[in-house]
Amino acid sequence: MLCLLLLAFAWTVPAMAQTEIHRCVGADGHPLFTDQPCAALQATPVSPAAVANVSNLSSVPPPIMCAANLGELRQSVIDAFASHDANRLAGLMLWGGYGRGAAIADIRSLGSLMRQPLLDISPADDPASSASSAAKPAPAGSMADPFDPAPAVATPVSGNQLVLHTTGSDGNGDPRELRFDIVRRAGCLWLRNAD
């Protein structure tokens, strides 16, 4: 009996002697696994939850920072709304020429805009949106299909706009329409507030 008691005690001693394993990232960026606190090694602690979140991020596509065509620009706006990320939408806009107050006001309005569901997004001159424009042939400088990933003519016509439809923020459920001018600069399509 004494032998069994000593044997059971011998098995529990190593379990009690084990200390917590600290997961850290060293100053050189390499992972460290140690029994000492990360701060003692001048390393940054990594929680297991943070490691799990990193694997979830890989399933989210990276944002398109330079839309080559209207289809990519449209998808980037949709992705910004899907992630409720005002910064992602702001990254698609040209900010040159804004004063500090106007930029702050626009960023605040983008923040409130991201809290509203996106109902629809379309170019202002979308041929499917009106019968009269569908009956006319497209001018030589316009794009026949604005969502074609490889359009024949890459430069949008002047006055080209992207129209967003969201629910209103006043609570009555009426849709709200926002217009952004589409501008080509440095080989990319950008949004500029149409107001």
C-alpha beads as a LAMMPS data file, in Angstrom:
LAMMPS data file: protein, C-alpha beads

195 atoms
194 bonds

1 atom types
1 bond types

-500.0 500.0 xlo xhi
-500.0 500.0 ylo yhi
-500.0 500.0 zlo zhi

Masses

1 110.0

Atoms # bond

1 1 1 0.000 0.000 0.000
2 1 1 2.828 2.350 0.926
3 1 1 4.474 1.500 -2.358
4 1 1 1.363 2.515 -4.328
5 1 1 1.117 5.756 -2.379
6 1 1 4.774 6.594 -3.128
7 1 1 4.277 5.729 -6.787
8 1 1 1.208 8.009 -7.064
9 1 1 3.122 10.794 -5.292
10 1 1 6.065 10.337 -7.684
11 1 1 3.784 10.872 -10.671
12 1 1 2.235 14.054 -9.288
13 1 1 5.541 15.734 -8.389
14 1 1 6.608 16.347 -12.041
15 1 1 3.152 17.709 -12.849
16 1 1 3.403 20.196 -9.978
17 1 1 6.936 21.143 -10.985
18 1 1 5.940 22.213 -14.508
19 1 1 5.620 25.926 -14.976
20 1 1 3.728 27.907 -17.547
21 1 1 5.251 28.099 -21.003
22 1 1 5.465 31.715 -22.197
23 1 1 5.073 32.372 -25.907
24 1 1 7.034 35.436 -26.991
25 1 1 8.418 37.191 -30.035
26 1 1 12.008 38.308 -29.588
27 1 1 13.424 41.668 -30.650
28 1 1 14.733 39.982 -33.811
29 1 1 11.219 38.786 -34.709
30 1 1 11.811 35.101 -33.972
31 1 1 9.415 33.139 -31.735
32 1 1 10.552 32.216 -28.240
33 1 1 9.093 29.578 -25.922
34 1 1 10.369 29.929 -22.381
35 1 1 9.539 29.361 -18.732
36 1 1 10.491 32.962 -17.946
37 1 1 8.205 35.959 -18.439
38 1 1 8.668 37.588 -21.850
39 1 1 9.614 40.935 -20.277
40 1 1 12.629 39.285 -18.614
41 1 1 13.928 38.470 -22.094
42 1 1 12.976 41.838 -23.590
43 1 1 10.445 40.077 -25.811
44 1 1 6.801 40.715 -26.638
45 1 1 4.240 38.267 -25.240
46 1 1 1.959 36.480 -27.706
47 1 1 -1.321 35.133 -26.413
48 1 1 -2.787 31.964 -27.950
49 1 1 -5.902 33.998 -28.896
50 1 1 -3.742 36.375 -30.948
51 1 1 -2.235 33.428 -32.827
52 1 1 -5.743 32.137 -33.614
53 1 1 -6.789 35.577 -34.893
54 1 1 -3.808 35.708 -37.265
55 1 1 -5.017 32.536 -38.965
56 1 1 -8.488 34.089 -39.376
57 1 1 -6.985 37.147 -41.074
58 1 1 -5.512 35.040 -43.841
59 1 1 -9.021 34.214 -45.111
60 1 1 -9.831 37.925 -45.611
61 1 1 -8.547 39.214 -48.942
62 1 1 -6.181 42.160 -48.706
63 1 1 -7.658 45.501 -49.710
64 1 1 -7.072 46.763 -53.237
65 1 1 -5.215 50.036 -52.826
66 1 1 -5.042 50.874 -56.539
67 1 1 -8.149 49.963 -58.517
68 1 1 -7.223 49.421 -62.142
69 1 1 -10.821 49.444 -63.383
70 1 1 -14.331 50.272 -62.284
71 1 1 -15.063 46.680 -61.299
72 1 1 -12.138 46.634 -58.831
73 1 1 -13.113 50.039 -57.440
74 1 1 -16.695 48.897 -56.964
75 1 1 -15.560 45.668 -55.238
76 1 1 -13.238 47.633 -52.950
77 1 1 -16.139 49.835 -51.844
78 1 1 -18.275 46.730 -51.227
79 1 1 -15.451 45.166 -49.176
80 1 1 -15.083 48.360 -47.122
81 1 1 -18.795 48.279 -46.274
82 1 1 -18.692 44.543 -45.535
83 1 1 -15.922 45.076 -42.975
84 1 1 -17.426 48.391 -41.696
85 1 1 -14.001 49.952 -42.278
86 1 1 -14.112 53.702 -42.891
87 1 1 -10.321 53.774 -43.279
88 1 1 -10.526 51.260 -46.100
89 1 1 -13.035 53.466 -47.925
90 1 1 -10.958 56.586 -47.182
91 1 1 -7.973 54.808 -48.765
92 1 1 -9.856 54.763 -52.060
93 1 1 -10.340 58.530 -52.061
94 1 1 -8.216 61.414 -53.278
95 1 1 -7.648 63.830 -50.400
96 1 1 -5.545 66.514 -52.121
97 1 1 -7.022 70.005 -51.909
98 1 1 -9.011 69.345 -48.753
99 1 1 -8.584 71.707 -45.857
100 1 1 -8.099 70.215 -42.407
101 1 1 -11.677 70.919 -41.331
102 1 1 -13.183 69.478 -44.513
103 1 1 -11.055 66.335 -44.291
104 1 1 -12.028 65.766 -40.642
105 1 1 -15.705 66.317 -41.470
106 1 1 -15.529 63.873 -44.399
107 1 1 -13.767 61.215 -42.319
108 1 1 -16.426 61.550 -39.620
109 1 1 -19.171 61.216 -42.223
110 1 1 -17.448 58.117 -43.637
111 1 1 -17.459 56.646 -40.115
112 1 1 -21.215 57.136 -39.798
113 1 1 -21.731 55.938 -43.373
114 1 1 -20.009 52.627 -42.570
115 1 1 -22.617 51.959 -39.862
116 1 1 -25.341 51.868 -42.539
117 1 1 -25.921 48.831 -44.748
118 1 1 -24.972 49.221 -48.395
119 1 1 -28.062 48.571 -50.522
120 1 1 -26.657 49.146 -53.998
121 1 1 -23.637 50.533 -55.804
122 1 1 -23.596 51.469 -59.477
123 1 1 -22.005 53.911 -61.878
124 1 1 -24.148 56.991 -62.517
125 1 1 -24.104 56.296 -66.244
126 1 1 -24.913 52.577 -65.881
127 1 1 -26.709 51.573 -69.099
128 1 1 -28.942 49.163 -67.171
129 1 1 -30.244 51.975 -64.983
130 1 1 -32.172 53.810 -67.705
131 1 1 -33.788 52.782 -70.977
132 1 1 -32.772 55.982 -72.769
133 1 1 -29.075 55.406 -72.245
134 1 1 -29.445 51.751 -73.271
135 1 1 -30.989 52.822 -76.588
136 1 1 -28.085 55.119 -77.494
137 1 1 -24.762 53.724 -78.667
138 1 1 -21.901 54.322 -76.289
139 1 1 -19.640 57.241 -77.227
140 1 1 -16.193 56.280 -78.454
141 1 1 -14.502 57.481 -75.241
142 1 1 -16.795 55.628 -72.820
143 1 1 -16.650 52.114 -71.496
144 1 1 -19.308 49.799 -72.929
145 1 1 -19.310 47.583 -69.824
146 1 1 -18.241 49.533 -66.717
147 1 1 -17.620 46.304 -64.743
148 1 1 -15.486 44.615 -67.373
149 1 1 -12.198 43.643 -65.644
150 1 1 -10.246 44.494 -68.805
151 1 1 -12.023 47.451 -70.412
152 1 1 -11.065 48.498 -73.923
153 1 1 -10.729 52.142 -72.850
154 1 1 -9.276 52.592 -69.374
155 1 1 -9.960 56.319 -68.903
156 1 1 -13.462 57.053 -67.576
157 1 1 -15.456 59.796 -69.285
158 1 1 -15.599 63.149 -67.547
159 1 1 -18.440 63.370 -65.041
160 1 1 -18.324 59.618 -64.344
161 1 1 -19.637 58.920 -60.869
162 1 1 -20.155 55.991 -58.537
163 1 1 -23.512 56.110 -56.769
164 1 1 -23.940 54.432 -53.377
165 1 1 -27.342 53.661 -51.922
166 1 1 -27.492 53.060 -48.165
167 1 1 -30.238 53.140 -45.597
168 1 1 -30.773 56.563 -44.093
169 1 1 -29.249 57.350 -40.726
170 1 1 -32.393 59.172 -39.565
171 1 1 -34.091 55.898 -38.634
172 1 1 -37.047 56.114 -41.040
173 1 1 -35.570 53.498 -43.405
174 1 1 -35.589 55.723 -46.479
175 1 1 -32.603 55.062 -48.751
176 1 1 -29.840 57.625 -48.979
177 1 1 -27.895 58.308 -52.175
178 1 1 -24.252 59.378 -52.156
179 1 1 -22.287 60.283 -55.264
180 1 1 -18.533 60.091 -55.692
181 1 1 -16.698 61.344 -58.757
182 1 1 -14.356 58.763 -60.269
183 1 1 -10.939 60.190 -61.096
184 1 1 -8.005 58.481 -62.821
185 1 1 -4.674 59.456 -61.337
186 1 1 -1.308 57.663 -61.383
187 1 1 -2.833 54.685 -63.194
188 1 1 -5.511 54.103 -60.544
189 1 1 -9.185 54.939 -60.194
190 1 1 -9.991 57.040 -57.126
191 1 1 -13.112 58.429 -55.515
192 1 1 -13.610 62.115 -54.813
193 1 1 -16.558 63.499 -52.879
194 1 1 -18.990 64.880 -55.479
195 1 1 -20.302 67.636 -53.178

Bonds

1 1 1 2
2 1 2 3
3 1 3 4
4 1 4 5
5 1 5 6
6 1 6 7
7 1 7 8
8 1 8 9
9 1 9 10
10 1 10 11
11 1 11 12
12 1 12 13
13 1 13 14
14 1 14 15
15 1 15 16
16 1 16 17
17 1 17 18
18 1 18 19
19 1 19 20
20 1 20 21
21 1 21 22
22 1 22 23
23 1 23 24
24 1 24 25
25 1 25 26
26 1 26 27
27 1 27 28
28 1 28 29
29 1 29 30
30 1 30 31
31 1 31 32
32 1 32 33
33 1 33 34
34 1 34 35
35 1 35 36
36 1 36 37
37 1 37 38
38 1 38 39
39 1 39 40
40 1 40 41
41 1 41 42
42 1 42 43
43 1 43 44
44 1 44 45
45 1 45 46
46 1 46 47
47 1 47 48
48 1 48 49
49 1 49 50
50 1 50 51
51 1 51 52
52 1 52 53
53 1 53 54
54 1 54 55
55 1 55 56
56 1 56 57
57 1 57 58
58 1 58 59
59 1 59 60
60 1 60 61
61 1 61 62
62 1 62 63
63 1 63 64
64 1 64 65
65 1 65 66
66 1 66 67
67 1 67 68
68 1 68 69
69 1 69 70
70 1 70 71
71 1 71 72
72 1 72 73
73 1 73 74
74 1 74 75
75 1 75 76
76 1 76 77
77 1 77 78
78 1 78 79
79 1 79 80
80 1 80 81
81 1 81 82
82 1 82 83
83 1 83 84
84 1 84 85
85 1 85 86
86 1 86 87
87 1 87 88
88 1 88 89
89 1 89 90
90 1 90 91
91 1 91 92
92 1 92 93
93 1 93 94
94 1 94 95
95 1 95 96
96 1 96 97
97 1 97 98
98 1 98 99
99 1 99 100
100 1 100 101
101 1 101 102
102 1 102 103
103 1 103 104
104 1 104 105
105 1 105 106
106 1 106 107
107 1 107 108
108 1 108 109
109 1 109 110
110 1 110 111
111 1 111 112
112 1 112 113
113 1 113 114
114 1 114 115
115 1 115 116
116 1 116 117
117 1 117 118
118 1 118 119
119 1 119 120
120 1 120 121
121 1 121 122
122 1 122 123
123 1 123 124
124 1 124 125
125 1 125 126
126 1 126 127
127 1 127 128
128 1 128 129
129 1 129 130
130 1 130 131
131 1 131 132
132 1 132 133
133 1 133 134
134 1 134 135
135 1 135 136
136 1 136 137
137 1 137 138
138 1 138 139
139 1 139 140
140 1 140 141
141 1 141 142
142 1 142 143
143 1 143 144
144 1 144 145
145 1 145 146
146 1 146 147
147 1 147 148
148 1 148 149
149 1 149 150
150 1 150 151
151 1 151 152
152 1 152 153
153 1 153 154
154 1 154 155
155 1 155 156
156 1 156 157
157 1 157 158
158 1 158 159
159 1 159 160
160 1 160 161
161 1 161 162
162 1 162 163
163 1 163 164
164 1 164 165
165 1 165 166
166 1 166 167
167 1 167 168
168 1 168 169
169 1 169 170
170 1 170 171
171 1 171 172
172 1 172 173
173 1 173 174
174 1 174 175
175 1 175 176
176 1 176 177
177 1 177 178
178 1 178 179
179 1 179 180
180 1 180 181
181 1 181 182
182 1 182 183
183 1 183 184
184 1 184 185
185 1 185 186
186 1 186 187
187 1 187 188
188 1 188 189
189 1 189 190
190 1 190 191
191 1 191 192
192 1 192 193
193 1 193 194
194 1 194 195
